[in-house]
Amino acid sequence: MSLATPTATWDTIQDVFYRKEEIYTMSWRIPDLSEYIIAVGKNGGPIAMIRDDRRPLISSRHPGKPKINVYTSSGIALSTIPWDLSTPILMHFTISSLIVLSDEGVYRVYDLSNTSDYKQYSLGEDVKESGIIDAVAYEDGMVILTGSLGWIELRGWSGGRGIPLLNVGLTEPPTSWTILSPDISPTGHVQLLISTSSTILTLDALEKIDQRISRGPFSHIRVSPNGRFLALITATGNLWVVSSDFSRNLSEVDIGELSDGAGLPDKVEWCGDNAITLVCGGRVVVVGPRGESLSWDYPPSAYIVGEIDGLRIISSASCEFVQKVPDCTLAVFSPGSSHPAAILYDALDHFERKSPKADESIRSIRPDLANAVDTCVEAAGREIEVNWQRRLLKAAQFGRAFMDLYNPSDFVAMAQTLKVLNAVRYYETGIPITYEQFIASSPSVLILHLVSRNLHLLALRISQHLGLRPDAVLSHWASAKIIRSSQQGVDPSDRGAGDDEGVCRAIVEKFEKEGERGVSYAEIARKAWENGRARLATMLLDHEPRAAEQVPLLLRMKEEKIALEKAVDSGDTDLVYQVLLHLRSSLSPGDFFHILDDSISPNLRPAVNLLQVYARQADRDLLRDFYYQDDRRTESGCLEMEEAGQMDHTEDRLEHLKMAAKYFGESKERLFESKMAEDAHRLLTLQQTYERELDNKFVFSGLSVNAFIHRLLMEGFSKRAERVRTDWKVPDKRFWWIKLKALAESKNWEGLENFAKSKKSPIGYEPFVNHLLSLTPPQPAQAASYVPRCDPKSRADLYVACGDWGKAAESAKDRNDKSKLDELRRRAPNGIAQREVDEVIRRVGK
């Protein structure tokens, strides 16, 4: 209802103005709120109530089965929740949920957008046995007073375990207690304020502090919204306000007269950070620092909710808001105000009446015109009545016309914000959030509040109006659409593909029309799958551009092959490995390798290659099974050969060689490789036999045929070496090379001479000379003894290599090779070598 003047609802406490404005006339028909347990959400949140069966019921009224009714702040019913547990100890609203705690240690988390969907958690057997006396909640958790007089803190609403706080040693329940939530606690953790005996204890998980005051016990303890002050009600009926650290005594008021002798108040709340509000039956009293008060009657009862900037009064007939009049509003509307904003507001009135006083007013505040405009803009935000909002913004706009430079961003932002606030304050929406609450909680919180009420179109338009991403709204809308379509009484297994296609098409069209490219289909698909709509979930995932979002859900849906295909198409090797390892652990080997059969799915070949790379490095058994399952005999044989080379024990190596020969033998194209594997097995067996025959004094295992023969010759086992030579058909030339090196290395000159004389060397005798000269140290004397058996043409050079220049010259002389003699003469070093060459040349000249 529009008022003639904004000050019509103002009253004063001392010199401070307070105003009480009716926001809604309630739609419900609830005669007495005192019969109910009530919870109200912050920042204009909804109202939940359930009949308090601990109170006597009028005989003419039958309560029926217990149920929790959820209403808007305007009293419009939102939902009804059946309640089949004991009477709730606590009801608490979060942004999108309703928490209900029973005295049996069980609490439920209801999704406000679908109250039939809830999650139930237990606080444990200990709490169940002792029961719960009381509980206090904050945004992200609650603190519980158990029947054993201990406190337990629960952090989060996802079923975590309670954390016991320090034991106080109480013998009876405290007269009152409350908490400092983490956002206002000086420690950043939950702190308890407990009234016991005459003092107050401060308690957390680590320490207990006795505040050492003697005014108790206290029937009520309330913390101001900013956490800086405490309001305490003493047993003698005094209201005592102190700082939260008990260092300052701010005020003390006798509330006996304020309650008309009704005794201690039923409920105490802060009105912002400025005043204390008491509820005594049907009377609501706002008390100032010096005892002055304002009071209103709401027969038979009223319920109050403290907010950061005021107080909501909920009664059977109305929802009202009480607050200290903001400074900007006082500047404009307070009687006799000389503030530039008040003059600017009056100037607009003169201008509309075409009075010349408008120009005089503007001239008088010319230096302060910017301040006047800003104050009018701020005051518009603090008004609930739309007419006064428009009037104040119009005054600000009028003042802007007389300014050369003015940044309009604040004006535009306020106009946008007021449009949003008025939309959600609308009676049917019923969210009476104020400007301060909106700024403190952020627009995104309001959006979440709207989608929790399934007000998706309004939330979407507000998001677009404020320039926010619509992802959260669209995702919730799509999830809600899937849930609604799944609750139509049709068995998901009987639901036709056409229904799924229709829902999918509607979601995609909505996302493409209203959303941006960042909207994720994966979360919507997960919701569809959780509701038994696997086919719809798969359809939605086809529109998800990010494989990293698709693949995990596909795996949960048991769509392994599709998940692997998506991972391969993404080109992300880490994602492919994630899928492969998941499949390896969750499927039988047959099913796992069937999925990877590239003859069936050629597009999975990259995954097969990655699997081989991984298995070769980390899981050889997997690689062996894969080769066997895929009938890759050559690869299996190569793997066995590789494994044989890495084995430390001969028996293991023989086994792998045997398997390699078997795998190679099963392929007609690998008969040679099979023969080589068999020969390697036979050679290793012979080496092991020789080791046993020689009492394991020598190690032959792992040597090649050449090295084996060489080692036998070195150790003097020539007959065994001949046997190896015969069995493996070692050619004469190779055997002579091996024996030459072995005899030379062992410096068996006599044996080498006998070997050279045994028969004509198939490799010639120059290798004897060259090898003996290559030893360390060289053996020129031994090498020279084999030069006469070499080709005459090369003897001179071989003698030179042995250092015998005289015999080199004699060799050239015997061949009558004068050019070689001349060459030797030029090359021979001075000294004996030179004289020997000269002597041979002199004898040739005779």
ABEGO torsion letter per residue (X at the ends): XBBABAAAABBBBEABBBBBBBABBBABBBABAAABBBBBBBGGBBBBBBBBAABBBBAABBAEBBBBBBBBAAGBBABBBBBABBBBABBBBBAABBBBBBAAGBBBBBBAABAABBBBBBAEAAAAAAEBABBBBBAAEBBBBBAAGBBBBBBEAAGBBBBBBBBAGBABBBABBBBBBAAABAAGBBBBBBBBEABBBBBBAABBBBAGBAAOBBABBBBBAAGABBBBBBAAGBBBBBBAAGABBABBBBAAAAAGGAEBBABBBBBEAABBBBBBEABBBBBBAAGBBBBBBBOABBBBBBBAAEBBBBBAABBBBBBBBBAAAAAAABBGBABAAAAAAAAAAAAAAGBAAAAAAAAAAAAAAAAAAAAAAAAAAABABAAAAAAAAAAAAAAAAABABBBAAAAAAAAAAAAAAAAAABAAAGBBBBAAAAAAAEAAAAAAAAAAAGBAAAAAAAAAAAGBBAAAAAAAAAAAAAAAAAAAGBBAAABBAAAAAAAAAAAAAAAAAABBAABBAAAAAAAAAAAGBAAAAAAAAAABABAAAAAAAAAAAGBAAAAAAAAAAAGBAAAAAAAAAAAAAABBAAAAAAAABAAABAAAAAAAAAAAAAAAAABAAAAAAAAAAAGBAAAAAAAAAAAAAABABAAAAAAAAAAAAAAAAABAAAAAAAAAAAAAAAAAAAAAAAAAAAGGABBABGBBAAAAAAAAAAAGBAAAAAAAAAAAGBBAAAAAAAAAAAAAAAGBAAAAAAAAAABBBAAEAAAAAAAAAABOBBBAAAAAAAAAABBAAAAAAAAAAAGBAAAAAAAAAAAGBAAAAAAAAAABBBEAAAAAAAAAAAAAAX
